[in-house]
Structure formats: structure tokens, C-alpha cells
Amino acid sequence: MPRGGVFFSSTYLLLAIGFLTVHYTREKNFNVLVDGIEVREKTSVGTALAPSRIRKLTVAAAGLELSFSKLNAAALTTEDGIRHRLAIDGWKEGDDFVSIFLSDGTGIEVSSKGQDRTFSLSAVIPATIPPVISFEIPLRPAIGTNTAVHRNDTLAVETDNAEYVLTLPPNSLWNRKLQRLVVNVKIDPAL
């Protein structure tokens, strides 16, 4: 192949790769504040062939963040020991709450009593066969916060300028090191 043919072939190939990269990596960012609950979303730009998708969703309240992405997904574990990673389906805001919708009919709601600096986290866990035994949620503290877990399913969170209380779903365990909140659906009555 003559020199010009190699040059034009490789230039054409590089341009095609460049256009595809730009096409599939375009993102839109969106932020909203709902009664002390901040929502940050990164969404891929949709095309005629592929709809837009939420790539990353972060919901921050009371010095804590629920941060969902492909690498940091929520998960259901069923009685047969299988761990099901959950994709982000969407979210909705209300006057004092944010609902997060995940795949398989699973969801999370963060609600606020803004003036009291009290927040609550509730989980929607579907009935499945085999039954769900736990629901893992990515939950991490913001930088510079101090947290204390109380026995009545609450977290006390202290930031530089405020103190908050976050009520967790019943039978929850928070692992600060792994940055995961585990909601135990089936509790062993012997414990």
C-alpha cells in the first residue's frame, strides 16, 4: 500500500474512534435541593438508538451520602445466597422527600423534617422467590463528619456547623469502613 493510503486509512480510523468516543461519553449534570436533601445526577445523553441513562446518582443529607453508580451499586441478597446488583431506574422529588427507584421493584426514600434537622431513610424491598434476606445500600459519611450509631436504628451525625439525626430502616447495620448500610429483612429469632 502506498504511503498516502496508509496515512488516509489510519486518519479515517482515528477519526471514527474519536467520534464514537465523543458520542458515547457525553453527559448531562443535574443538581437540585429538596428541604435539605441534595440530589446530584450524571446522565448519558440519549440518542435515537439508545435512551439516556443515569450513570451516577448521589443523594446527600445530614452529612451522609447515598452514592449509586455502576461500580457502587445497591444489592439484594436472596435466601439462596445470590447477590443481585441493582441498577438505577430513576428518582422523584416531593415537598420534603426524595424517592430513588432501583431495578427489581426496589427503592429508597430519604425524607426530611428540615427545621428539626431530622432525616429518615426507608427501604422498599420486593417480595421475591426465593425471599430477600438483605438489602445493601451504599452510604458514606461526608468528609469531616463524626457519626455515632445508636441502638434504636438511628445515626447521630455531627458536621462542622450542625448536628443531625438520621433514622434508619428497621434491623439495619451500618458498616462505616465498607460504606454500606445493610437492611436485614430476615432476622434470626434466636438472636
C-alpha positions as CSV (number, residue, x, y, z in Angstrom):
1,M,0.0,0.0,0.0
2,P,1.5,3.4,-0.9
3,R,2.3,5.9,1.9
4,G,-0.8,8.0,1.2
5,G,-3.1,5.0,1.6
6,V,-1.7,4.2,5.0
7,F,-2.0,7.8,6.1
8,F,-5.6,8.2,5.0
9,S,-6.6,4.8,6.3
10,S,-5.2,5.4,9.8
11,T,-6.6,9.0,9.8
12,Y,-10.0,7.7,8.9
13,L,-9.8,5.0,11.7
14,L,-8.7,7.6,14.3
15,L,-11.5,10.0,13.4
16,A,-14.1,7.2,13.6
17,I,-12.8,6.2,17.1
18,G,-12.8,9.8,18.2
19,F,-16.4,10.4,17.0
20,L,-17.6,7.2,18.7
21,T,-15.9,8.1,21.9
22,V,-17.4,11.6,22.0
23,H,-20.8,10.3,21.0
24,Y,-20.9,7.7,23.8
25,T,-19.3,9.7,26.6
26,R,-21.4,12.8,26.5
27,E,-23.0,13.6,29.9
28,K,-25.5,16.0,31.4
29,N,-25.3,17.0,35.0
30,F,-28.2,18.0,37.2
31,N,-28.5,19.2,40.8
32,V,-31.5,20.0,43.0
33,L,-32.1,20.8,46.7
34,V,-35.2,19.5,48.4
35,D,-35.7,20.6,52.0
36,G,-32.1,19.9,53.0
37,I,-31.7,16.9,50.7
38,E,-29.3,17.4,47.8
39,V,-29.6,15.3,44.6
40,R,-26.7,15.2,42.0
41,E,-27.2,13.3,38.8
42,K,-24.9,12.4,35.9
43,T,-26.8,11.2,32.9
44,S,-25.6,10.0,29.5
45,V,-27.1,11.9,26.6
46,G,-29.6,9.7,24.7
47,T,-29.7,9.1,21.0
48,A,-32.2,7.6,18.6
49,L,-30.7,4.2,19.2
50,A,-30.1,4.4,23.0
51,P,-32.1,6.2,25.6
52,S,-30.4,8.4,28.2
53,R,-29.4,6.6,31.4
54,I,-28.4,7.7,34.9
55,R,-24.7,6.9,35.3
56,K,-24.3,8.3,38.8
57,L,-26.8,9.4,41.4
58,T,-25.8,11.0,44.7
59,V,-28.3,11.9,47.4
60,A,-26.8,13.9,50.3
61,A,-28.5,14.7,53.6
62,A,-27.4,15.2,57.2
63,G,-23.7,14.8,56.4
64,L,-24.2,11.4,54.7
65,E,-24.3,10.5,51.0
66,L,-26.1,7.7,49.2
67,S,-23.9,7.3,46.1
68,F,-25.0,5.0,43.3
69,S,-23.1,4.1,40.2
70,K,-22.2,1.1,38.1
71,L,-19.2,0.4,40.3
72,N,-21.0,1.2,43.6
73,A,-24.5,-0.4,43.2
74,A,-27.1,-1.3,45.8
75,A,-27.7,-5.1,46.0
76,L,-30.3,-7.6,47.2
77,T,-29.2,-10.9,48.6
78,T,-31.8,-13.7,48.4
79,E,-32.2,-16.8,50.6
80,D,-30.3,-18.9,48.1
81,G,-27.2,-16.8,48.6
82,I,-27.3,-15.0,45.3
83,R,-26.4,-11.3,45.3
84,H,-28.4,-9.2,42.8
85,R,-26.8,-5.9,41.8
86,L,-29.5,-3.2,41.3
87,A,-29.4,-0.6,38.5
88,I,-30.7,3.0,38.9
89,D,-34.1,3.3,37.3
90,G,-34.8,6.9,38.3
91,W,-35.8,9.2,41.2
92,K,-38.6,11.6,42.2
93,E,-38.7,14.6,44.5
94,G,-41.5,15.7,46.7
95,D,-42.0,18.6,49.1
96,D,-39.8,17.0,51.8
97,F,-38.6,13.7,50.4
98,V,-36.6,12.1,47.5
99,S,-37.5,8.7,46.3
100,I,-34.9,6.6,44.5
101,F,-36.1,3.8,42.2
102,L,-33.9,0.8,41.6
103,S,-34.3,-2.3,39.4
104,D,-36.4,-5.2,40.5
105,G,-39.0,-3.0,42.3
106,T,-36.6,-1.9,45.0
107,G,-36.4,1.6,46.3
108,I,-35.2,4.0,48.9
109,E,-36.8,7.2,50.3
110,V,-35.0,9.9,52.1
111,S,-37.3,12.3,53.9
112,S,-36.6,15.5,55.9
113,K,-38.0,17.3,58.8
114,G,-35.7,20.2,57.9
115,Q,-36.3,22.5,60.9
116,D,-35.7,19.7,63.4
117,R,-32.5,18.5,61.5
118,T,-34.1,15.1,61.5
119,F,-34.0,12.9,58.4
120,S,-35.2,9.3,57.8
121,L,-34.3,6.6,55.4
122,S,-36.8,4.0,54.4
123,A,-36.4,1.0,52.1
124,V,-38.8,-0.6,49.6
125,I,-37.9,-4.3,49.3
126,P,-39.9,-6.5,46.9
127,A,-41.4,-9.9,47.7
128,T,-39.4,-12.4,45.7
129,I,-39.0,-16.1,45.3
130,P,-36.6,-17.1,46.9
131,P,-37.2,-14.4,49.6
132,V,-34.8,-11.5,50.1
133,I,-32.7,-11.7,53.2
134,S,-30.8,-8.4,53.0
135,F,-30.6,-5.1,51.0
136,E,-27.3,-3.3,50.8
137,I,-27.2,0.4,50.2
138,P,-24.0,2.5,49.5
139,L,-23.9,5.0,52.4
140,R,-20.9,7.1,53.3
141,P,-20.2,10.0,55.5
142,A,-19.2,13.3,54.0
143,I,-15.6,14.5,54.7
144,G,-15.2,16.0,58.2
145,T,-18.3,14.4,59.8
146,N,-18.4,12.4,63.0
147,T,-21.0,9.7,63.3
148,A,-22.4,7.5,66.1
149,V,-24.7,4.6,65.7
150,H,-27.5,4.3,68.3
151,R,-29.4,1.1,69.2
152,N,-32.8,2.4,68.1
153,D,-31.8,2.4,64.4
154,T,-30.6,6.0,64.3
155,L,-27.3,7.6,63.4
156,A,-26.2,10.8,65.1
157,V,-24.2,12.9,62.6
158,E,-22.1,15.9,63.6
159,T,-20.7,18.2,60.9
160,D,-18.7,21.4,61.3
161,N,-21.7,23.6,61.9
162,A,-24.7,21.3,62.7
163,E,-25.9,18.1,64.3
164,Y,-28.4,15.8,62.6
165,V,-30.3,12.6,63.4
166,L,-30.9,10.0,60.6
167,T,-33.5,7.3,61.3
168,L,-32.5,4.1,59.5
169,P,-34.8,1.3,58.3
170,P,-35.6,-1.3,61.0
171,N,-32.9,-4.0,61.5
172,S,-30.2,-2.0,59.8
173,L,-26.5,-2.3,60.3
174,W,-24.1,0.4,59.0
175,N,-20.5,-0.5,58.2
176,R,-18.6,2.7,58.1
177,K,-15.4,1.0,56.9
178,L,-17.2,-0.6,53.9
179,Q,-19.5,2.4,53.5
180,R,-22.6,0.1,53.2
181,L,-25.9,0.1,55.1
182,V,-27.3,-3.4,55.3
183,V,-31.0,-3.8,55.9
184,N,-31.7,-7.3,57.3
185,V,-35.1,-8.5,56.1
186,K,-35.0,-11.9,57.8
187,I,-33.9,-11.7,61.4
188,D,-32.9,-14.9,63.2
189,P,-35.3,-15.1,66.2
190,A,-32.6,-16.8,68.3
191,L,-30.5,-13.6,68.3
